[in-house]
Amino acid sequence: MTTPESTGARVKRTLTGRVVSNKMQKTVTVLVERKVKHPVYGKYVLRSTRFHAHTDAQISEGATVEIQESRPISRTKAWVVSRVVSGAQA
């Protein structure tokens, strides 16, 4: 059995987030949220990051999608929508 690590291929990161903008052509903005423990108080704080992801399909705002790391497609876009987890696809 060959794994990506044994063949020398790089394992691509995947993240899950919510589509917050679909106003560009073939691009959606995905908001990825994560919980980080505060260094002093110990409370978990919600941190978020926005990624531009390439897609050929029309994905509506509010849909949950899974994005996968890829080669740079443009100046701000280096992720590709791999699948729609939930939400309406227009």
C-alpha positions in Angstrom: 0.0 0.0 0.0 1.4 3.4 -0.9 0.7 6.5 1.1 1.2 10.1 0.0 4.1 10.3 2.5 5.9 7.3 1.0 5.6 8.4 -2.6 6.9 11.9 -1.8 3.6 13.7 -2.7 2.6 16.5 -0.3 -0.5 16.0 1.8 -2.9 18.9 1.1 -4.6 20.7 4.1 -8.3 20.7 4.3 -10.4 23.2 6.2 -14.2 23.5 6.8 -15.9 26.9 6.8 -18.9 29.1 5.9 -19.3 31.0 2.6 -19.7 34.7 3.4 -19.4 36.1 -0.1 -20.0 34.8 -3.6 -19.9 38.1 -5.5 -16.8 37.3 -7.5 -16.6 35.1 -10.6 -15.4 31.5 -9.8 -14.4 32.6 -6.3 -16.0 32.4 -2.9 -14.9 33.9 0.4 -14.9 31.2 3.1 -14.8 32.1 6.8 -13.0 29.5 8.9 -13.5 29.7 12.7 -11.4 28.0 15.3 -11.3 28.1 19.1 -8.1 29.2 20.8 -7.4 29.1 24.5 -6.5 32.5 26.0 -3.0 32.5 27.4 -3.8 34.3 30.6 -7.5 33.7 31.4 -7.8 30.2 30.0 -11.1 30.9 28.3 -11.6 29.7 24.8 -11.9 32.6 22.3 -13.3 32.3 18.8 -10.7 33.3 16.1 -11.6 33.5 12.4 -9.7 33.7 9.1 -11.1 34.4 5.6 -9.8 32.5 2.6 -10.6 33.0 -1.1 -11.4 29.7 -2.7 -11.8 28.7 -6.4 -15.0 27.1 -7.5 -16.8 26.6 -10.8 -20.2 25.9 -9.2 -22.5 28.7 -7.9 -22.5 28.3 -4.1 -24.9 30.4 -2.1 -23.9 32.4 1.0 -24.3 30.6 4.3 -23.4 27.2 2.8 -20.8 25.1 4.7 -17.9 24.0 2.4 -14.7 22.1 2.6 -11.7 23.8 1.0 -8.4 22.2 0.0 -5.0 23.8 -0.3 -3.7 24.1 -3.9 -1.1 25.9 -6.0 -1.5 29.7 -6.1 -4.3 30.5 -8.6 -4.1 34.3 -8.2 -2.6 36.9 -5.8 -5.1 36.1 -3.0 -6.4 32.7 -4.0 -4.6 29.4 -3.2 -7.5 27.2 -2.0 -10.1 25.2 -4.0 -13.6 24.2 -2.8 -13.5 20.4 -2.6 -17.1 19.7 -1.6 -20.2 21.3 -0.2 -20.9 19.9 3.2 -24.3 21.5 3.8 -26.4 24.4 2.5 -28.2 25.2 -0.6 -26.4 25.1 -3.9 -28.0 27.6 -6.3 
